[in-house]
Amino acid sequence: MLSFLEGISKRLTDRILVDAVLPGLVWIAALRFALTIGHVHPADLSAVSRRVQELWTGLGTRGTGSGVVLVIVLAVAAYVVAQVTAGLSLVVRRCWLDEGRLRFLAPLRRHRRERWTSERNAAEAARDAGDLAAADVHDAARNAIAWAEPQCASWMGDRMAALESRLRAEHGLDLVSAWPAIWFLVAENIREEISAADEGFRKAVSVSAWGLLFAPLGLWCWPIGLVGAVVYAVGLYRARGHLDTLARSADVVVDLSMGQLAEAMGVNPGEENPQRGLEITARIRKGA
């Protein structure tokens, strides 16, 4: 038991070090660098080298005691920065998925809906005119905005909303209510694939949150702000890919599990959709 607890403690410590302390230390170093270098010589390698050397020399003159205190203070500060980033990740996720239909994003939702409607109408007009090539172009542009009429302020929010709408329309199933039951029925290898996509999305959100935290440092040193913007964009790109994989996987899993789910919930598996899904949803919700 002692060795087991030691193993857990070591893994937990390693995870905190990698996921929190090290990125936090990088941010603190970037802050110090930005305040020291500033906008005066951001691309002057000799000036940068000289300033870094001065900082390093200053650290080397500290005694052992003050050095230990400095390390502890930096570690705590880095951990605090990481916790701030964790909170920022929740904000990023909520904005990307438009959870709760945030009021300040209403103009963006309206703009996306207008663009989607315009592309749909253009595709229909081109199809009526017999120009199938132009219709395909407008269909692709419409689908790039959203697979169904936009309800959210972002592509990712609409991707998940479209999944829930399709399953509700085709199967009569409320995905949010039924997903825990479906999760118990799917094979372990499928769980691993879905979990990997979900974990990838979470990490991508965290990457973009770190990018947002680095971006304001551009007020003092523009290259660091540029790095922050690039990091945010990379996280956004990766998040879209992982979320699309997650949605596609969930879509297929529900299609293949409806019969098994109906049998497990005591509903006639041969019953027609969407009545079968409505009965499953009612049983899962316990009448709520």
Phi and psi in degrees as a GROMACS rama.xvg file:
@    title "Ramachandran Plot"
@    xaxis  label "Phi"
@    yaxis  label "Psi"
@TYPE xy
-62.6669  -43.3989  LEU-2
-66.1395  -35.1428  SER-3
-63.6407  -46.1328  PHE-4
-65.0112  -36.5357  LEU-5
-64.2904  -38.5394  GLU-6
-64.4869  -43.8196  GLY-7
-61.9855  -43.9593  ILE-8
-61.0309  -41.3234  SER-9
-65.8421  -44.2577  LYS-10
-64.4266  -39.9451  ARG-11
-64.5316  -42.3768  LEU-12
-63.9914  -42.4651  THR-13
-62.4356  -40.4509  ASP-14
-67.3286  -42.6774  ARG-15
-61.6064  -40.9303  ILE-16
-63.6646  -46.1049  LEU-17
-75.8291  -43.9963  VAL-18
-84.2444  -21.4978  ASP-19
-122.689  -59.4338  ALA-20
-67.0221  -48.7114  VAL-21
-63.0756  -48.5152  LEU-22
-61.6042  -35.688  PRO-23
-63.9191  -39.9192  GLY-24
-64.6949  -38.1675  LEU-25
-62.3013  -41.9659  VAL-26
-65.0629  -42.6198  TRP-27
-62.4723  -41.4289  ILE-28
-64.0201  -39.7339  ALA-29
-65.4259  -38.6128  ALA-30
-62.4172  -46.5642  LEU-31
-62.802  -40.9364  ARG-32
-63.0058  -45.3509  PHE-33
-63.4921  -42.8137  ALA-34
-69.1007  -29.1044  LEU-35
-82.3887  -47.5391  THR-36
-79.2661  -48.0956  ILE-37
66.4394  -161.387  GLY-38
-88.7964  -1.47792  HIS-39
-66.9445  -51.9637  VAL-40
-132.527  60.3305  HIS-41
-67.0075  -24.8771  PRO-42
-114.197  7.13876  ALA-43
-88.2102  100.333  ASP-44
-62.5879  -35.0318  LEU-45
-67.4303  -40.7468  SER-46
-66.4232  -41.9615  ALA-47
-61.8833  -45.2137  VAL-48
-61.2396  -41.081  SER-49
-64.9675  -43.5041  ARG-50
-65.0807  -42.987  ARG-51
-62.0467  -40.9935  VAL-52
-62.5757  -39.2151  GLN-53
-63.8687  -42.2407  GLU-54
-63.5133  -44.1092  LEU-55
-64.68  -40.3112  TRP-56
-63.8611  -39.8056  THR-57
-62.6009  -38.6786  GLY-58
-67.388  -35.0814  LEU-59
-70.0002  -20.4912  GLY-60
-82.1862  -6.377  THR-61
-75.0687  147.681  ARG-62
-74.9789  172.865  GLY-63
-61.2339  -45.3366  THR-64
-62.0139  -49.2416  GLY-65
-66.4161  -30.6817  SER-66
-65.4833  -41.5558  GLY-67
-64.0537  -43.4884  VAL-68
-60.7806  -41.9791  VAL-69
-61.8991  -42.8523  LEU-70
-61.7406  -43.806  VAL-71
-63.7244  -45.4177  ILE-72
-61.7791  -42.849  VAL-73
-64.197  -41.4581  LEU-74
-62.8281  -44.6563  ALA-75
-64.399  -44.3006  VAL-76
-62.0842  -40.4308  ALA-77
-64.0006  -39.4243  ALA-78
-65.9652  -39.8897  TYR-79
-62.5362  -43.5824  VAL-80
-60.2023  -40.968  VAL-81
-63.999  -37.5742  ALA-82
-68.3098  -36.5508  GLN-83
-61.2203  -42.3999  VAL-84
-65.0448  -37.1668  THR-85
-61.6398  -41.7522  ALA-86
-65.1178  -39.0881  GLY-87
-65.1776  -31.9428  LEU-88
-61.491  -38.6242  SER-89
-63.0162  -39.3873  LEU-90
-66.2367  -44.1827  VAL-91
-60.6592  -46.747  VAL-92
-60.6196  -43.7457  ARG-93
-65.2345  -38.5905  ARG-94
-69.4525  -43.5764  CYS-95
-62.4392  -42.1848  TRP-96
-90.4407  -4.96774  LEU-97
53.2078  46.1847  ASP-98
-70.3591  129.295  GLU-99
81.1123  5.37635  GLY-100
48.421  68.7183  ARG-101
-55.1298  132.686  LEU-102
-64.1018  -39.1327  ARG-103
-70.9036  -10.9287  PHE-104
-94.5185  4.2488  LEU-105
-57.4194  -43.0612  ALA-106
-60.5175  -35.9065  PRO-107
-69.1895  -39.2683  LEU-108
-60.9898  -44.1307  ARG-109
-64.0465  -40.4941  ARG-110
-64.3526  -43.2153  HIS-111
-64.77  -39.3214  ARG-112
-65.3158  -40.2899  ARG-113
-65.7471  -41.8408  GLU-114
-63.4615  -43.9887  ARG-115
-62.0603  -45.1281  TRP-116
-63.8317  -39.6045  THR-117
-62.8526  -44.2296  SER-118
-67.6076  -36.665  GLU-119
-65.0685  -45.0928  ARG-120
-64.8638  -38.5821  ASN-121
-65.1156  -38.8134  ALA-122
-64.9226  -42.3265  ALA-123
-65.9087  -39.93  GLU-124
-64.6699  -42.3142  ALA-125
-65.311  -37.6643  ALA-126
-68.1741  -39.6495  ARG-127
-65.2293  -31.4226  ASP-128
-82.5893  -3.22194  ALA-129
84.4441  7.87154  GLY-130
-93.9765  82.6577  ASP-131
-68.3315  -31.1082  LEU-132
-64.4786  -45.6061  ALA-133
-65.4379  -37.2046  ALA-134
-62.0944  -40.3885  ALA-135
-63.8687  -38.0704  ASP-136
-63.9108  -44.7054  VAL-137
-69.4105  -34.576  HIS-138
-63.5801  -42.5715  ASP-139
-64.1423  -40.6389  ALA-140
-65.2448  -38.8244  ALA-141
-64.507  -45.5278  ARG-142
-67.7739  -26.8139  ASN-143
-67.7891  -27.5279  ALA-144
-77.9957  -50.1238  ILE-145
-169.558  152.941  ALA-146
-75.6835  -26.687  TRP-147
-132.234  174.992  ALA-148
-54.4335  125.145  GLU-149
-59.2688  134.338  PRO-150
-116.082  -13.7679  GLN-151
-120.008  172.78  CYS-152
-89.1229  -0.465775  ALA-153
-142.778  159.712  SER-154
-62.1835  -39.902  TRP-155
-66.2266  -41.8666  MET-156
-62.2674  -42.2788  GLY-157
-70.6544  -27.928  ASP-158
-63.7671  -44.2231  ARG-159
-73.5987  -35.7963  MET-160
-65.2989  -38.7536  ALA-161
-65.16  -37.8406  ALA-162
-62.4453  -48.1353  LEU-163
-63.4308  -39.7486  GLU-164
-65.9812  -42.0384  SER-165
-64.7104  -43.4087  ARG-166
-67.6287  -34.8528  LEU-167
-69.3676  -39.7138  ARG-168
-72.9547  -41.7519  ALA-169
-83.421  -42.4799  GLU-170
-107.083  -11.7432  HIS-171
70.3274  23.1209  GLY-172
-107.034  134.977  LEU-173
-88.7836  107.22  ASP-174
-61.6127  -41.6681  LEU-175
-60.6879  -42.212  VAL-176
-74.2774  -37.7005  SER-177
-86.1386  -18.0223  ALA-178
-58.9056  -42.6851  TRP-179
-58.2966  -38.0544  PRO-180
-69.0562  -40.6984  ALA-181
-63.6543  -36.7598  ILE-182
-60.1695  -35.3844  TRP-183
-72.7518  -17.8273  PHE-184
-95.1083  -23.249  LEU-185
-77.9265  156.877  VAL-186
-69.5077  158.577  ALA-187
-61.8412  -39.364  GLU-188
-66.6932  -33.3582  ASN-189
-70.8392  -39.272  ILE-190
-57.6509  -42.752  ARG-191
-63.4371  -41.0466  GLU-192
-64.7844  -43.687  GLU-193
-67.3619  -41.1507  ILE-194
-63.4123  -37.038  SER-195
-64.8802  -41.0651  ALA-196
-66.3764  -40.5935  ALA-197
-65.1586  -42.9825  ASP-198
-65.2219  -38.7526  GLU-199
-62.0345  -39.565  GLY-200
-64.8587  -43.5282  PHE-201
-61.4296  -42.3441  ARG-202
-66.4228  -37.7082  LYS-203
-64.2038  -39.1279  ALA-204
-61.2201  -42.8657  VAL-205
-63.4763  -40.5701  SER-206
-59.6971  -46.1658  VAL-207
-66.1816  -34.3089  SER-208
-63.5834  -40.8219  ALA-209
-63.945  -38.4192  TRP-210
-60.6748  -41.1654  GLY-211
-65.2323  -33.15  LEU-212
-72.9453  -31.9892  LEU-213
-78.0576  -30.4639  PHE-214
-56.339  -43.1511  ALA-215
-62.7337  -19.9306  PRO-216
-65.4802  -14.88  LEU-217
-65.3076  -15.704  GLY-218
-64.3055  -27.0733  LEU-219
-103.965  -31.2799  TRP-220
-148.026  104.779  CYS-221
-59.345  -34.1412  TRP-222
-60.4726  -34.8934  PRO-223
-68.2727  -38.78  ILE-224
-62.292  -38.3202  GLY-225
-64.8443  -41.6243  LEU-226
-60.7329  -43.3469  VAL-227
-59.4502  -41.2462  GLY-228
-64.93  -40.5868  ALA-229
-65.7857  -43.0442  VAL-230
-61.2098  -42.404  VAL-231
-60.9413  -44.9094  TYR-232
-63.4983  -39.5434  ALA-233
-62.8555  -44.2867  VAL-234
-61.855  -40.845  GLY-235
-63.4692  -44.2006  LEU-236
-62.2808  -45.4818  TYR-237
-66.3188  -37.8041  ARG-238
-62.7953  -42.6451  ALA-239
-60.0492  -43.7785  ARG-240
-64.3221  -45.8538  GLY-241
-66.4196  -38.6057  HIS-242
-68.0478  -38.0227  LEU-243
-63.9654  -42.5911  ASP-244
-61.3689  -41.9129  THR-245
-62.5669  -44.2698  LEU-246
-66.9159  -43.1418  ALA-247
-62.4167  -42.5821  ARG-248
-64.567  -44.6914  SER-249
-63.3683  -37.7734  ALA-250
-60.5969  -49.2589  ASP-251
-65.6573  -41.557  VAL-252
-60.458  -43.7398  VAL-253
-64.7469  -43.8708  VAL-254
-58.0008  -41.3036  ASP-255
-82.5183  -15.3227  LEU-256
-105.822  -0.574471  SER-257
-60.7117  -44.3278  MET-258
-63.7944  -46.1515  GLY-259
-63.6428  -39.1048  GLN-260
-67.3423  -40.6011  LEU-261
-61.9816  -43.8332  ALA-262
-63.6445  -41.0929  GLU-263
-66.2229  -30.9023  ALA-264
-93.3034  4.36711  MET-265
78.3655  24.1119  GLY-266
-106.045  144.392  VAL-267
-60.337  114.258  ASN-268
-63.6655  -24.116  PRO-269
-86.7497  0.198547  GLY-270
-68.3527  146.943  GLU-271
-72.3598  150.203  GLU-272
-80.0457  151.118  ASN-273
-90.903  4.58518  PRO-274
-60.2826  -37.6462  GLN-275
-60.3985  -45.7362  ARG-276
-65.7238  -36.7891  GLY-277
-63.7729  -40.0392  LEU-278
-68.2863  -38.982  GLU-279
-62.4858  -46.3462  ILE-280
-60.4534  -42.1524  THR-281
-63.3576  -39.6188  ALA-282
-70.6532  -38.4693  ARG-283
-65.6042  -40.2502  ILE-284
-75.5688  -8.59669  ARG-285
57.8161  38.0056  LYS-286
81.6282  -0.0907443  GLY-287
